[in-house]
């Protein structure tokens, strides 16, 4: 277990984006959420992806990456409930957590 984990928020419905989930939008040949998840994996942090709406499609978009999923059945209650679900999924051995919104395609693992 890593001392510092990452909670990748991918539970929302992206209602302001239109009919499609923005996390699944094709950016440079990959879904937006995959860009962010790959950077977290490259950082070496233990990653928990919190899903809600479109959880099966989000999980499929992240297929093959070394990370865990935590489904938030209460995702409609807002981001706070997803943060709580992700931190709980990291477990008590984690000393801290980065909270990472899934819609940050220019995030890098570089310090």
C-alpha positions as CSV (number, residue, x, y, z in Angstrom):
1,X,0.0,0.0,0.0
2,X,1.3,3.4,-1.0
3,X,1.5,6.1,1.8
4,X,-0.1,8.6,-0.5
5,X,-2.9,7.6,-2.8
6,X,-4.9,9.2,-5.6
7,X,-8.6,9.4,-5.7
8,X,-9.6,9.9,-9.4
9,X,-13.2,11.3,-9.6
10,X,-15.1,9.8,-12.5
11,X,-18.6,9.6,-11.1
12,X,-20.5,12.6,-12.5
13,X,-22.9,12.7,-15.4
14,X,-21.3,15.6,-17.3
15,X,-24.7,17.2,-17.8
16,X,-23.2,20.6,-18.9
17,X,-21.2,18.8,-21.6
18,X,-24.2,17.7,-23.5
19,X,-25.6,14.3,-24.3
20,X,-22.3,12.4,-23.9
21,X,-20.1,11.9,-20.8
22,X,-17.1,14.3,-21.2
23,X,-14.8,11.8,-19.5
24,X,-15.3,9.4,-22.5
25,X,-14.7,12.1,-25.1
26,X,-12.0,11.2,-27.6
27,X,-8.9,13.5,-27.0
28,X,-6.0,12.6,-29.2
29,X,-7.2,9.0,-29.8
30,X,-7.9,8.2,-26.1
31,X,-10.8,8.9,-23.8
32,X,-10.2,12.0,-21.6
33,X,-10.3,9.9,-18.4
34,X,-7.6,7.6,-19.7
35,X,-5.2,10.5,-20.1
36,X,-5.6,11.5,-16.5
37,X,-5.5,7.9,-15.2
38,X,-2.3,7.1,-17.1
39,X,-0.5,10.0,-15.5
40,X,-1.6,8.9,-12.0
41,X,-0.4,5.4,-12.7
42,X,2.9,6.7,-14.0
43,X,3.3,8.7,-10.8
44,X,3.5,5.5,-8.8
45,X,0.6,6.5,-6.5
46,X,-2.0,3.9,-5.6
47,X,-5.1,4.9,-7.6
48,X,-8.7,4.4,-6.8
49,X,-11.2,5.5,-9.5
50,X,-14.6,6.5,-8.1
51,X,-17.3,5.7,-10.6
52,X,-21.0,6.5,-10.6
53,X,-22.8,7.4,-13.8
54,X,-21.6,5.4,-16.8
55,X,-19.5,3.2,-14.5
56,X,-19.2,0.3,-17.0
57,X,-18.0,2.6,-19.8
58,X,-15.5,4.4,-17.5
59,X,-14.1,1.0,-16.4
60,X,-13.8,-0.2,-20.0
61,X,-12.0,3.1,-21.0
62,X,-9.4,2.3,-18.3
63,X,-9.0,-1.4,-19.1
64,X,-5.5,-2.6,-18.6
65,X,-4.3,0.1,-16.2
66,X,-3.2,-0.9,-12.7
67,X,-5.8,0.8,-10.5
68,X,-8.8,0.0,-8.4
69,X,-12.4,1.0,-8.7
70,X,-14.9,2.1,-6.1
71,X,-18.4,2.6,-7.2
72,X,-20.3,5.4,-5.5
73,X,-24.0,4.5,-5.6
74,X,-24.7,8.0,-4.2
75,X,-22.9,9.9,-7.0
76,X,-25.9,12.1,-7.5
77,X,-25.4,13.6,-4.1
78,X,-22.3,15.4,-5.4
79,X,-18.5,15.4,-5.5
80,X,-18.2,15.2,-1.7
81,X,-19.8,11.7,-1.6
82,X,-17.4,10.5,-4.3
83,X,-14.4,11.9,-2.4
84,X,-15.5,10.1,0.7
85,X,-16.0,6.8,-1.2
86,X,-12.5,7.1,-2.7
87,X,-10.7,7.9,0.5
88,X,-12.5,5.0,2.2
89,X,-11.5,2.7,-0.6
90,X,-7.8,3.7,-0.2
91,X,-8.0,2.3,3.4
92,X,-6.6,3.4,6.7
93,X,-3.0,2.7,5.8
94,X,-2.9,5.7,3.4
95,X,-1.5,8.7,5.1
96,X,-3.0,11.1,2.6
97,X,-4.6,11.4,-0.8
98,X,-4.6,13.5,-3.9
99,X,-8.1,14.3,-5.1
100,X,-8.0,14.4,-8.9
101,X,-10.9,15.4,-11.0
102,X,-11.2,13.2,-14.1
103,X,-11.4,16.1,-16.5
104,X,-7.8,17.4,-16.3
105,X,-6.2,16.2,-19.6
106,X,-3.0,18.2,-19.1
107,X,-2.2,16.8,-15.7
108,X,1.3,15.3,-15.6
109,X,3.1,13.1,-13.2
110,X,6.2,15.3,-13.4
111,X,7.2,17.2,-10.3
